[in-house]
Amino acid sequence: MIDQVGAGGMGSVWRAYDERTDRLVAVKVLGQHSAALLARFVREQAVRVRHPHVVAPIGWAAEDDLVVLAMDLVTGGSVADLLREHGPLPTGYVAVLVEQLLLGLAAVHGAGLVHRDVKPANLLLEATGTGVPHLRLADFGVAAPIADRRFTTVPGAIGTDGYMAPEQARGAAPDPAQDLYAVGRVALQLISGESPSRQGPIPSHPLRPLLERLLVPDPQQRLASADAALSLLRRLAIAPAPGPPVPDRLGEPEVRRTSSLADVDWAGWGAVVVLVSVIVASLGILLAVLR
């Protein structure tokens, strides 16, 4: 573990060095945990979705009460950061982000999972600078198998207010249509700059045909899959457009763990050896005098 780069409801997030793969990773450290929080952690570490637009765990470890979860390190912050700093985003830029989010969700749903917490803070960005943005869906702490009713036995809705589909807020079994509703809320926030609690009717906008099919209260009338939403989005033929740059928000780590013999401070160790030799020789002389 090198330096702390974030914090959340489950604990802290650190930049760490993976000695097995010789690369930097992100490590989520579980904080003070109840049985429910530990169950959420176990659920997240079980996710193994490999896709360019998904950030899923790549390993975990536990010792006594310390539990850690490792995943790819994504250094560009989140879509929530972009909204906070820039407000509404250009239409073509939003279309690129929404397309990438739907590609990630298609992989997640294809693996038999529902994310259940799609929101700007969970949409991470690679540090692409002024290039094309690269979104990655993260945080699978409340993900659940599709239509698995075991996760609806606890009273109350699971998700984030404003982004949950109406049926999800009522405690319905996990279903991909719930994630698609959240995509609609996120997309509306990207074009309006308003959080769900402040959003009004869908405005006249190039993305309106998609939003109208995603934000239908009745899940039976909503688009049936992420692939269907992708098809509709692509039929709208919205040209990509430049938007705010995505900087590296972490910078270079201040400390890096030694990973090879080439990184060893041989001069320092040489000085230690010389010092130890002097001490041993002095003790030998002292013992000879005492005899």
Buried (B, 14 or more C-beta within 10 A) or exposed (E): EBEEBBEEEBBBBBBBBBEEEEEBBBBBBBEEBEEEBBEBBEBBBBBEBEBEBBBBBBBBEEEEEEBBBBBBBBBBBBBBBBBEEBEEBBBBBBBBBBBBBBBBBBBBBBBEBBBBBBBBBBBBBBBBEEEEBBBBBBBBBBBBBEEEEEBBEEEEBBBBEBBBBEBBBEBBBBBBBBBBBBBBBBBBBBBBBBBBEEBEEBEEBBBBBBBEBBBBEEBEEBBBBBBBBBEBBEEEEBEBEEBBBBBEBBEEBEEEEEEEEEEEEEEEEEEEEEEEEEEEEEEEEEEEEEE
